[in-house]
Amino acid sequence: MFSRYKKPAAAPATAAPTKPQAAAPATGADGRPAVARRPLPGGAQAPAQAGALDKEKKRKERMGELKVELHKRLLDNLNLGALEHATEADLRQEIVSITTEALEEMNVVLNKDERSNLFQELYHEVMGLGPLEPLLQDDTVNDILVNGPQQVFVERAGKLELTDTTFKDERHLLRIIDKIVSAVGRRVDESNPYVDARLADGSRFNAMVPPIAVDGSLVSIRKFKKEKLAVDDLVRFGAFTEEMAAYLQAAVSTRLNVIVSGGTGSGKTTTLNALSSFIDNSERILTIEDTAELQLQQVHVGRMESRPSNVEGKGAVTQRDCLRNALRMRPDRIIVGETRGEEVIDMLQAMNTGHDGSMTTIHANSARDGISRLENMIAMAGIEMPIKAVRSQIASAVNLIVQASRLQDGSRRMTSITEITGMEGDVISMQEIFRYERLGLAPDGKIIGRFTATGVRSAYADRFRSWGYDLPASIYEPIAAE
């Protein structure tokens, strides 16, 4: 890979043929055998390839400049006030007409495909989010990540990949950001350089602009799934097994308090949505979120969303405010989208005071880490309690921790289901019921593994039976090693 910097090989001296000798093993600087490493991605490009890339780059720059000029002309000629009542077909026709006339005045000749792409991009600039619009419409894209105007990544099937989507410059990117945030009554500038918002389709939007973002504005969009994945879908995709689904159905239906734990992008909200499908239609559910993402299908659902402060620093409504108010609204269950701060103490008290079957998510890498995180959040809330009292509160409030993980191959798995069974001295006692075991790695990089029970019978088996969920003992039997 370092061929550009390698010295040219010296011409071999003429010598009498000698008996070939075995090559000595390569050694490192310390005298030990050298370890072969995988070549780093990239390397020197062939001149022809480099020339083609340079030509394509210049073409894109020319098209970008042309699009900016045409966009200005569209804004000068279109009646923006009338656009609200125009149909999509009429608007597209108007854009084609104005653009065609402008191209003739500018003496610009484009082929059929270039004109079609230009018309589409201009429509997205006027009515959508510019270069981001095709990515938002692509159902295979889960996340859109913008690192400055020239670098846009997407996540597909759990893997990040660089796209050929770009913005003309930083001003173009800032204009799209401003278009998003102004639609929801927010603003972002040097004095307020970051913002959270929600797109019209429910997608979660976050942006950070210079001077905080050093190399250009940073944007992340977590796309809103229009079709909710049901439990059967997750079982079919291999997120967990039928036996685990039967156990979770019994746990949710018998009103155990459940915490879904996992890292960023591990599928916590998807898992919470799936678990909520086991809730009976006769129950009143209140949901509290920073950004409304839950898609509950029950009849009696009240949805609440927190609100940040306004430009003057006033008017904020936190998740804790929503949670306190929810307790006065006669809920059967409370579902908090994500517990990350001082609202944890109100959530635990709700679980302890007649709101059995409540659920939430937290960021943690394991069930035991999840308990530690709950303890830390209580401490950060400024509540001074002995550690034993804190743990006793957690042990009596939380019944089940479901661990969701995104593995290195991009797949998402429910890697552990753990019950909290009480206190043993100053320690919270826990028992794992199901786990995911990794067995190896396939040649294509896919992880080979299996779900298995641990052999431990559920501490809530009698509760399940009394509610009419008599699970067979076989679901707790571990899979025999092959």
Secondary structure in CASP SS format (residue, H / E / C, confidence):
PFRMAT SS
TARGET T0000
AUTHOR 0000-0000-0000
METHOD secondary structure of the structure
MODEL  1
M C 1.00
F C 1.00
S H 1.00
R H 1.00
Y H 1.00
K C 1.00
K C 1.00
P C 1.00
A C 1.00
A C 1.00
A C 1.00
P C 1.00
A C 1.00
T C 1.00
A C 1.00
A C 1.00
P C 1.00
T C 1.00
K C 1.00
P C 1.00
Q C 1.00
A C 1.00
A C 1.00
A C 1.00
P C 1.00
A C 1.00
T E 1.00
G C 1.00
A C 1.00
D C 1.00
G C 1.00
R C 1.00
P E 1.00
A C 1.00
V C 1.00
A C 1.00
R C 1.00
R C 1.00
P C 1.00
L C 1.00
P C 1.00
G C 1.00
G C 1.00
A C 1.00
Q C 1.00
A C 1.00
P H 1.00
A H 1.00
Q H 1.00
A H 1.00
G H 1.00
A H 1.00
L H 1.00
D H 1.00
K H 1.00
E H 1.00
K H 1.00
K H 1.00
R H 1.00
K H 1.00
E H 1.00
R H 1.00
M H 1.00
G H 1.00
E H 1.00
L H 1.00
K H 1.00
V H 1.00
E H 1.00
L H 1.00
H H 1.00
K H 1.00
R H 1.00
L H 1.00
L H 1.00
D H 1.00
N H 1.00
L C 1.00
N C 1.00
L H 1.00
G H 1.00
A H 1.00
L H 1.00
E H 1.00
H H 1.00
A C 1.00
T C 1.00
E H 1.00
A H 1.00
D H 1.00
L H 1.00
R H 1.00
Q H 1.00
E H 1.00
I H 1.00
V H 1.00
S H 1.00
I H 1.00
T H 1.00
T H 1.00
E H 1.00
A H 1.00
L H 1.00
E H 1.00
E H 1.00
M C 1.00
N C 1.00
V C 1.00
V C 1.00
L C 1.00
N C 1.00
K H 1.00
D H 1.00
E H 1.00
R H 1.00
S H 1.00
N H 1.00
L H 1.00
F H 1.00
Q H 1.00
E H 1.00
L H 1.00
Y H 1.00
H H 1.00
E H 1.00
V H 1.00
M H 1.00
G C 1.00
L C 1.00
G H 1.00
P H 1.00
L H 1.00
E H 1.00
P H 1.00
L H 1.00
L H 1.00
Q H 1.00
D C 1.00
D C 1.00
T C 1.00
V C 1.00
N C 1.00
D E 1.00
I E 1.00
L E 1.00
V E 1.00
N E 1.00
G C 1.00
P C 1.00
Q C 1.00
Q C 1.00
V E 1.00
F E 1.00
V E 1.00
E E 1.00
R E 1.00
A C 1.00
G C 1.00
K E 1.00
L E 1.00
E E 1.00
L E 1.00
T C 1.00
D C 1.00
T C 1.00
T C 1.00
F C 1.00
K C 1.00
D C 1.00
E H 1.00
R H 1.00
H H 1.00
L H 1.00
L H 1.00
R H 1.00
I H 1.00
I H 1.00
D H 1.00
K H 1.00
I H 1.00
V H 1.00
S H 1.00
A H 1.00
V C 1.00
G C 1.00
R C 1.00
R C 1.00
V C 1.00
D C 1.00
E C 1.00
S C 1.00
N C 1.00
P C 1.00
Y E 1.00
V E 1.00
D E 1.00
A E 1.00
R E 1.00
L C 1.00
A C 1.00
D C 1.00
G C 1.00
S C 1.00
R E 1.00
F E 1.00
N E 1.00
A E 1.00
M E 1.00
V C 1.00
P C 1.00
P C 1.00
I C 1.00
A C 1.00
V C 1.00
D C 1.00
G C 1.00
S C 1.00
L E 1.00
V E 1.00
S E 1.00
I E 1.00
R E 1.00
K C 1.00
F C 1.00
K C 1.00
K C 1.00
E C 1.00
K C 1.00
L C 1.00
A C 1.00
V H 1.00
D H 1.00
D H 1.00
L H 1.00
V H 1.00
R H 1.00
F H 1.00
G C 1.00
A C 1.00
F C 1.00
T C 1.00
E H 1.00
E H 1.00
M H 1.00
A H 1.00
A H 1.00
Y H 1.00
L H 1.00
Q H 1.00
A H 1.00
A H 1.00
V H 1.00
S H 1.00
T C 1.00
R C 1.00
L C 1.00
N C 1.00
V E 1.00
I E 1.00
V E 1.00
S E 1.00
G E 1.00
G C 1.00
T C 1.00
G C 1.00
S C 1.00
G C 1.00
K H 1.00
T H 1.00
T H 1.00
T H 1.00
L H 1.00
N H 1.00
A H 1.00
L H 1.00
S H 1.00
S C 1.00
F C 1.00
I C 1.00
D C 1.00
N C 1.00
S C 1.00
E C 1.00
R C 1.00
I E 1.00
L E 1.00
T E 1.00
I E 1.00
E E 1.00
D C 1.00
T C 1.00
A C 1.00
E C 1.00
L C 1.00
Q C 1.00
L C 1.00
Q C 1.00
Q C 1.00
V C 1.00
H C 1.00
V E 1.00
G E 1.00
R E 1.00
M E 1.00
E E 1.00
S C 1.00
R E 1.00
P C 1.00
S C 1.00
N C 1.00
V C 1.00
E C 1.00
G C 1.00
K C 1.00
G C 1.00
A C 1.00
V E 1.00
T C 1.00
Q H 1.00
R H 1.00
D H 1.00
C H 1.00
L H 1.00
R H 1.00
N H 1.00
A H 1.00
L C 1.00
R C 1.00
M C 1.00
R C 1.00
P C 1.00
D C 1.00
R E 1.00
I E 1.00
I E 1.00
V E 1.00
G C 1.00
E C 1.00
T C 1.00
R C 1.00
G C 1.00
E C 1.00
E H 1.00
V H 1.00
I H 1.00
D H 1.00
M H 1.00
L H 1.00
Q H 1.00
A H 1.00
M H 1.00
N H 1.00
T C 1.00
G C 1.00
H C 1.00
D C 1.00
G C 1.00
S C 1.00
M E 1.00
T E 1.00
T E 1.00
I E 1.00
H E 1.00
A C 1.00
N C 1.00
S C 1.00
A H 1.00
R H 1.00
D H 1.00
G H 1.00
I H 1.00
S H 1.00
R H 1.00
L H 1.00
E H 1.00
N H 1.00
M H 1.00
I H 1.00
A H 1.00
M H 1.00
A C 1.00
G C 1.00
I C 1.00
E C 1.00
M C 1.00
P C 1.00
I H 1.00
K H 1.00
A H 1.00
V H 1.00
R H 1.00
S H 1.00
Q H 1.00
I H 1.00
A H 1.00
S H 1.00
A H 1.00
V C 1.00
N C 1.00
L E 1.00
I E 1.00
V E 1.00
Q E 1.00
A E 1.00
S E 1.00
R E 1.00
L C 1.00
Q C 1.00
D C 1.00
G C 1.00
S C 1.00
R E 1.00
R E 1.00
M E 1.00
T E 1.00
S E 1.00
I E 1.00
T E 1.00
E E 1.00
I E 1.00
T E 1.00
G E 1.00
M E 1.00
E E 1.00
G C 1.00
D C 1.00
V E 1.00
I E 1.00
S E 1.00
M E 1.00
Q E 1.00
E E 1.00
I E 1.00
F E 1.00
R E 1.00
Y E 1.00
E E 1.00
R E 1.00
L E 1.00
G E 1.00
L E 1.00
A C 1.00
P C 1.00
D C 1.00
G C 1.00
K C 1.00
I E 1.00
I E 1.00
G E 1.00
R E 1.00
F E 1.00
T E 1.00
A E 1.00
T C 1.00
G C 1.00
V C 1.00
R C 1.00
S C 1.00
A C 1.00
Y C 1.00
A H 1.00
D H 1.00
R H 1.00
F H 1.00
R H 1.00
S H 1.00
W C 1.00
G C 1.00
Y C 1.00
D C 1.00
L C 1.00
P C 1.00
A H 1.00
S H 1.00
I H 1.00
Y H 1.00
E C 1.00
P C 1.00
I C 1.00
A C 1.00
A C 1.00
E C 1.00
END
